[in-house]
Amino acid sequence: MALITISGYPCSGKSTRAQQIKQDFENRLTDESYNGPKLSVEIVDDPSSKVGREAYDDSISEKPARASLFTNVTRSLAEDKIIICDAPNYIKGFRYQMYCAAREAKVRVATVFVVAPPEKCREWHDARASDEKYKQETFDNLIMRFEEPSSMARWDSPLFAISWDDDLKGSNANILEDLWLGVTQGAKKAPTAAVVTSVKPPPNALQTLSKMTTLLVSSIQTQIGMNPSAAIFTLPASSFASDPQQTQGPLKVNLPVTKTITLSELQRLKRQFEMIQRKALSTNGQTGVGNRWGERDVAEAFARYLEEVWGTSNNRR
C-alpha cells in the first residue's frame, strides 16, 4: 500500500513521530466509518533490522547496516501494509533506493521530515541513558552529513514536515490527515525503467538492444561535438526506419547535468543498461523495455534510463 520514510537529525524525535503516525493510522483503520481495504501498519527501524547505534561510527560498518535496513524494508513492502521506516535516512541516495524499491513493489511513497534544531537534538541526546547514545563524534558527524529532504526531489515527494514542538492537535492535525490521504489515495508511481515486466521478447531482442543503445550514444556524442553545452539531444525519426513507430517524430533526451558528458561515461551507462536487460532476460524475464521490443521502445527505455541515472547523480552532494 505505502512506504513512509522518516528523516531527520539524530534524536530529533523521529521514533516518537513514527509511533504517533502508526497510532493515528490504526485508529482510522478501526474506525466504523472506514470502508477501505484491510491494512496493517508496521514500523521498520534499526533495532528490528539488528542495527546498533555503533554501526554509524564509521563507513565500513554503516554500509552493511544500511543494507540490512533496506532488506528489511523491501521484504516488508506489500499491498496490504503501510510501512513506516524509522531510521536516520539522512543520505538522499539511500532514500532514493527505498523510493525505487517502493515503485517496484507498486506501493505509494511519502517522506516525513522531523524538523528540530541541532541544539535541541543535542539536549535530548545528552539526556539519554548511556546505552542509548551515539558516540559524541558520531552524533556530530550525523548532524553535519545530514542531507535535508526536498519536495523538489521525486524520491522525497510528497514531503510532510513536522516541527519538533508540534503537538499534532487541533489545526495541526491536518498534517496527519494529509499524510493519510497521500498514502491511501495518492497516485502510485510506475516502476523505474529497470523493473518493468517483459513477456516473451522477440528473437532479435538483444540485437535491437545493442543497435539502439549504440545509435543513441553515437548521436549524443555527435551533438556534444557540435555544441558542448547542449543539455537536450534528439534522435531523428529516420533512426527508426524499420519501426512503424517512427511516425511519432524525433526522440528527445534531456540530460540536466552541469559537467561535461564524456564518451566514456556514456559507454559505461550503455553497458550498465544492457547488462541489466540481459541479466533480467536470463533470470525472471523482467526488463526496462517491458514487453515491447520495437526500436523506438528500446531507445526510449535507454533514454529514460540516462535521464534518471544522470539526474540522480547530478543531485548528489
C-alpha positions in Angstrom: 0.0 0.0 0.0 2.6 2.6 1.0 6.1 3.3 2.4 6.6 6.3 4.7 10.2 7.3 5.1 11.0 9.2 8.3 14.0 11.5 8.1 15.6 14.0 10.5 18.6 14.7 12.7 19.6 12.1 15.3 17.5 12.4 18.5 15.1 14.8 16.7 12.0 12.8 17.7 11.7 10.6 14.7 10.6 7.5 16.6 8.0 9.5 18.6 6.5 10.8 15.3 6.6 7.3 13.8 4.6 5.9 16.8 2.2 8.8 16.5 1.6 8.2 12.8 1.2 4.4 13.4 -1.4 5.0 16.2 -3.3 7.6 14.1 -3.5 5.3 11.1 -4.5 2.3 13.2 -7.3 4.4 14.7 -8.5 5.4 11.3 -8.4 1.8 10.1 -10.5 0.6 13.0 -13.0 3.5 12.9 -16.5 2.4 12.0 -16.6 4.9 9.1 -13.6 3.3 7.4 -14.7 1.1 4.5 -11.4 0.7 2.6 -9.2 -2.4 2.3 -7.9 -4.2 5.3 -4.5 -2.8 6.1 -1.8 -3.2 8.8 0.7 -0.6 9.9 4.2 -1.6 10.7 7.4 0.2 11.8 10.7 -1.0 10.4 13.6 0.5 12.3 17.3 -0.1 13.1 16.6 -2.4 16.1 14.3 -4.6 14.1 16.9 -4.7 11.4 19.6 -5.7 14.0 21.4 -2.3 13.5 23.0 -0.8 16.6 24.0 2.9 17.1 27.6 1.9 16.8 27.0 1.0 13.2 27.2 4.7 12.3 30.6 5.1 13.8 32.4 4.6 10.5 31.6 4.0 6.9 32.8 0.4 7.0 30.2 -0.7 9.5 27.5 1.7 8.2 27.3 0.2 4.7 26.1 -3.3 5.8 23.9 -1.7 8.4 22.0 0.3 5.7 21.9 -2.9 3.6 20.2 -4.7 6.5 17.7 -2.0 7.0 17.0 -1.8 3.2 16.5 -5.6 3.0 14.1 -5.4 6.0 12.1 -2.6 4.4 11.8 -4.2 0.9 10.9 -7.6 2.5 8.0 -5.8 4.4 6.5 -3.9 1.5 3.1 -5.3 0.4 -0.2 -4.2 -1.0 -1.9 -4.7 2.4 0.7 -2.9 4.6 1.7 0.7 5.4 5.4 0.5 6.3 7.0 3.3 8.3 10.8 3.3 8.0 12.0 4.9 11.3 15.8 5.4 10.8 18.3 8.2 10.3 17.7 8.1 6.5 20.0 11.1 6.3 21.5 10.2 2.9 19.3 11.2 -0.1 20.9 8.4 -2.2 19.6 5.8 0.4 16.1 7.5 0.3 16.2 7.2 -3.5 17.0 3.5 -3.1 13.9 2.9 -1.0 11.8 5.1 -3.4 12.8 2.8 -6.3 12.1 -0.3 -4.2 8.6 1.1 -3.4 7.9 1.8 -7.0 9.0 -1.7 -7.9 6.6 -3.1 -5.3 3.9 -0.8 -6.7 3.2 1.0 -3.4 2.7 4.7 -2.7 5.5 6.7 -1.1 5.8 9.6 1.3 8.5 11.3 3.3 8.1 12.8 6.8 10.8 15.3 7.7 11.0 15.7 11.5 12.4 19.2 11.9 14.4 20.1 15.1 17.3 22.4 15.7 20.7 20.8 16.3 20.9 22.2 19.8 17.6 20.7 20.8 18.7 17.3 19.4 21.9 17.6 21.5 19.9 18.3 24.6 17.8 15.2 24.1 20.8 13.1 23.2 22.6 14.2 26.4 19.6 13.3 28.5 19.5 9.7 27.2 20.9 6.7 29.0 24.5 5.8 28.1 23.4 2.6 26.2 21.0 4.7 24.0 23.6 7.3 23.0 25.8 7.7 19.9 29.4 8.5 20.4 29.7 12.3 20.5 31.8 12.3 17.4 29.3 10.1 15.6 26.4 12.3 16.7 28.1 15.4 15.4 29.0 13.7 12.2 25.4 12.6 11.5 24.3 16.2 12.1 26.9 17.6 9.7 26.3 15.0 6.9 22.5 15.2 7.0 21.0 15.8 3.6 17.7 17.6 4.1 14.7 16.2 2.2 13.3 18.4 -0.6 9.8 18.4 -2.1 11.5 19.2 -5.4 13.2 15.7 -5.4 10.9 13.0 -6.7 12.1 10.5 -4.1 11.2 12.8 -1.2 7.8 13.7 -2.6 5.2 14.1 -1.2 7.1 15.6 1.7 5.5 16.4 5.1 7.4 18.5 7.6 6.6 18.1 11.3 8.3 20.5 13.8 9.7 19.1 17.0 7.3 21.2 19.0 4.2 20.5 17.0 1.6 18.6 19.2 -0.3 17.4 16.1 -3.6 18.5 17.6 -6.2 21.0 16.6 -5.4 22.6 13.2 -2.0 20.9 13.2 -3.7 17.5 13.0 -4.2 18.3 9.3 -0.7 17.0 8.7 -1.8 13.5 9.7 -4.9 13.9 7.6 -2.9 14.9 4.6 -0.4 12.1 5.1 -3.2 9.6 5.4 -4.8 10.7 2.2 -1.4 10.7 0.5 -0.6 7.1 1.3 -4.1 5.8 0.8 -5.4 7.8 -2.2 -2.3 9.3 -3.8 -1.1 8.3 -7.2 1.1 5.2 -7.5 4.2 5.9 -9.5 5.2 3.4 -12.2 8.2 1.2 -11.6 11.6 2.5 -12.7 12.9 1.6 -16.2 14.8 -1.4 -14.9 11.9 -3.3 -13.4 9.0 -3.4 -15.8 7.9 -6.9 -16.7 8.7 -8.3 -20.1 6.8 -11.2 -21.7 8.5 -13.4 -24.4 10.8 -10.9 -26.1 11.3 -11.4 -29.9 14.3 -13.4 -31.1 16.2 -10.3 -32.2 15.7 -8.5 -28.9 19.4 -8.4 -27.9 20.3 -7.3 -31.4 17.8 -4.4 -31.2 19.1 -3.6 -27.7 22.7 -3.3 -28.9 21.8 -1.4 -32.1 19.6 1.3 -30.5 21.8 1.9 -27.4 24.9 2.3 -29.7 22.9 4.6 -32.0 21.7 6.8 -29.2 25.2 7.1 -27.6 26.7 7.9 -31.0 24.0 10.5 -31.7 24.5 12.2 -28.3 28.3 12.3 -28.7 28.0 13.8 -32.2 25.7 16.6 -30.9 28.1 17.3 -28.0 30.9 17.7 -30.5 28.8 20.4 -32.3 27.6 22.0 -29.1 29.5 21.1 -25.8 27.0 22.9 -23.6 23.9 21.0 -25.0 21.5 19.5 -22.5 18.7 18.3 -24.8 19.6 15.8 -27.5 17.4 14.3 -30.3 17.4 11.1 -32.2 15.7 11.7 -35.6 12.7 9.6 -36.6 14.7 8.3 -39.5 16.7 6.3 -37.0 13.7 4.0 -36.6 13.5 3.2 -40.3 12.3 -0.3 -39.8 10.0 0.6 -36.9 6.4 1.8 -37.7 6.6 4.0 -34.6 8.9 6.4 -36.4 5.8 8.5 -37.1 6.0 9.7 -33.5 8.8 12.1 -34.5 12.3 12.5 -33.1 13.2 11.1 -29.7 14.3 13.7 -27.2 16.7 13.1 -24.3 17.1 15.6 -21.5 20.3 15.3 -19.5 20.3 18.2 -16.9 24.0 18.0 -16.0 26.4 20.8 -15.2 29.5 18.8 -16.1 30.8 17.7 -19.5 29.3 14.5 -20.8 32.1 12.2 -21.8 32.1 9.3 -24.2 33.5 7.0 -21.5 30.6 7.9 -19.2 28.1 7.3 -21.9 29.6 3.9 -22.8 29.6 2.9 -19.1 25.9 3.7 -18.8 25.3 1.9 -22.1 27.0 -1.2 -20.8 25.2 -1.0 -17.5 21.8 -0.6 -19.1 22.5 -3.6 -21.5 23.7 -5.7 -18.6 20.5 -5.0 -16.6 18.4 -6.1 -19.6 20.5 -9.1 -20.4 20.6 -10.4 -16.8 16.8 -9.8 -16.4 16.0 -11.7 -19.6 18.1 -14.7 -18.4 16.5 -14.8 -15.0 13.0 -13.6 -14.5 12.1 -12.0 -17.8 11.7 -8.5 -16.3 13.3 -5.7 -18.3 13.2 -1.9 -18.5 11.8 -2.3 -22.1 8.7 -4.2 -20.9 7.0 -6.5 -23.5 7.6 -4.1 -26.4 10.8 -4.5 -28.2 10.5 -2.2 -31.2 13.4 0.0 -32.0 11.8 3.1 -30.6 10.7 1.3 -27.4 14.3 0.2 -26.7 15.6 3.7 -27.5 13.0 5.4 -25.3 13.8 3.0 -22.4 17.5 3.8 -22.7 16.8 7.5 -22.9 14.7 7.4 -19.7 17.4 5.4 -18.0 20.1 8.0 -18.9 17.8 10.8 -17.6 17.1 9.0 -14.3 20.7 8.0 -13.6 22.2 11.3 -14.6 19.5 13.3 -12.8 20.2 11.3 -9.6 24.0 11.7 -9.8 23.7 15.4 -10.5 21.6 15.9 -7.4 24.2 14.2 -5.1 26.5 16.3 -3.0 
